[in-house]
Amino acid sequence: MSFSNSLGTFPSLGETMPGQDVEMKGMFNWFECRNYRPTTAYQQRFVGAKILAVLLENNSGAAVLPKQMYELRDDANGTYDLVTEVDAVCATVGQDTVVLADPWMLAAGCPDASCFWGICKGPAIAKTPQAAGDFYGDISIGDPLEVSGDAAGRLATAQTSGSGSQVLVVAYALEAKTMAAGTDADIWVQMNVPWC
C-alpha cells in the first residue's frame, strides 16, 4: 500500500498530501474539534464536538486557500455522483454544492493536484465578505449563512425567498459580525452543507 493510501499515515486536519493515485479521495472522516495549530500545549483543547470532512483533490488550477468555500466538481452530466474534487473558489451567490476548505491548513493552502479536507459539518472557521455590500445584513449568533456574492468563497447572512423561508443555507453563525467592522474577518460557524 502506498503512502497516500495508508490509513496509518493519513493526513489530519491542517495537513495536505499529494493527489496522484490517492484511492481514498471522497472518503469521509470524523475529527475531534480542537485547535489543530496550537502554539502552546494548553491551547490544544478538546471540546467534545465533531467535524465531518471529506478528502478532496484540488483541480482548480491554483492553490485552495483555507477558510474559503469551494465548489465541488461535477461530471459531464452536471451531477455530483462522486464527491472527490473541487473545481474553483465559489463565485455563485447561494451555491450549495460546496465545502469549506480546511481552516487549519497553512496560509499557502493546498497546491493544485494535491488533496485536502473539505469541511461539511461541525464547527469551523470561515471568512466574511471582503466588502460590507456583500454581507446582506449584520450577522448575529445563530444566523443562517450562505455563500456571498463577492466571488471569493466567503459566507454572508442568508437571504430569504419571497415566502420568507431561508434558502441555500450552508452554515450557521457561532459568533456575531457587523457589516461595518467585520469585513474580511474570521468567523466561527457551524457548517451544515445540504448535500451531505
N, C-alpha and C positions, 0 to 999 in steps of 0.2 A: 504494500500500500504506500503510495507516495505521500510526501509531507502534506500536500494540500488536501488529501483525503483521509487523514488520520484523525480520529476523534481526540487522541491524546495530545495533539498539537493544534487543535482547533482554536481559532482566534477568539479572544474575549471582546467585549465592548471596548472601544478605544483602539482596536487593532485592525489592520488591513492585511490582505495576503494576495500574492499573485493570482490572477484569474485563469490562467491556462490550465485546462484539464481538471478543473475543480468539479468533481461529480456531486458535491453537496450543495451546489447553488440551488436556491429555492427552499432550503431546509429552514424550518422554524426552530427557535430555541428560546426558552425562558431564562432570564437572567435576574439575579437579585438587584434591587435598586440600591445602589451605593455610589460613592464617589469613586469613579474609575481613574481619576488622575489626582490622587492626594499628594500634597507636598509634605505632609507630616502623618505619622501613624494614626493620630487621633481623628484625622479627617475622614478616614475610611470607615464610615458608619453604615450599618445595615438598618433599613427602616421597615423591613417586612414586606414591602410592595414588590411586585414582579413586573418585568418588562418583557414583552413578546417582540422578538426581532426576527427578520428573515435575512439570510445570507444572499446578497445580490452582487452581480458583476456590473461594473461601471462601463457602459458603452456610449457615454455621452460625448466622447472626443476631448474631454477636458477633465480636470480633477473634480470629484464630488466633494463639496465643502461641508463641514459639519454644521448642524443646526438648521439646514435648509431642506425644503420639501422638493422631492424629485418624482418625476412621472415614471410609472412602470412602463417598460417597453411592451408594446402589443405586437401580435404576429401579423402576417399579411392580411388576415381576415378581420383585423380590428378587434380581436378578442384577447383576453389576458389569461389564457388557459395555463400557461407556465409562468409562474412568478419567479423569474431568475435574473432579470436585468433591469437597469434603469436607462432611460433614453436621454433625458435632459432635465435641467432645473425646471421646476414647474412655472409656467408662464401664463396659465389659464386661470381666471377667477373661478373659484369654486370647484376646481378639479378634484375628483375623489379617488382616482386610481393612483394614489401617491404613497410615499413613505417619507419619514423624517430621517435624513442622513444622521448616522450615529453622532450625537453631540460630543462624545468623549474622544473622537478622533483628533489627531494633531491638526493644527490650523491649516497646514498644507493640504489636508484632506486625503482622499483616495485617488491615486492615479488612474488614468484610463486603462481599461483591460485588467483591472485588479478588483478584488472583492471587498465588500464592507457590509456592516449590519445596517439594515433599514428598520427603524422602529415603527411598529404597527400599533401596539397597545402598551399603556403604562406611563408612568411619569418620566418626563424627559425635558430637555432644554431646547426650545426653538428660538426663532428670531422674529421680531416685529417688523412691520414695513419700514422702508427707508424714508418714506415721506408721510406726513400726517394725513394727506389726502387719500391714502390707501388704507387707512385704519377702519373707515366706515363707522367710527364712534369709539369712545374710550372703552377699554377692556376692564371688566370687573371680574373678581374671583367667581368661577363657575360659568362664565360666559361661554357659549359655543363659539368655536373658531373655524374659519375656512381659509383656504389658500387665497392670499390677497391678489390684487391686480397689478402689483409692482414688477411682475416678471422676474422676481428674484427669489422665489421659493419661500416667501415669508407667510406668516399667519396673521389674520385680522379678524375682527368681530364678524360673525356670520350674518349675512344679510337675510332678510325674510322674503318669502314668496308673497304673492298677492293675498293669500289666505292667512298670512301671519305665521305660518309654520316655518321652523328652521329648515334650511336646505343645505346639502353638501357639507355637513359638519364633519371635520376630521380630528378635532381635539377640543378640550375644554380648558379654560384658563385656571391655573392654580395660584396665580398672583395677578394683581391689577397693574395696568399700564395706561397712561393717558396719551392722547394724540400729541399734546404739546411737549411733553418731556420724555416720552417712551419710544421715539423712533429709533430704528436700527439697534434695538436692545435685546438682550437675552430675556426670555420669559419661560417660566416653568409651566408646563402644560401636561394634561393627561391625554395622551394620544389614544385615538379610537377610530382608526380608519374603517370606513364602512365595508370594504371588500373583504376584510379579514375576519 
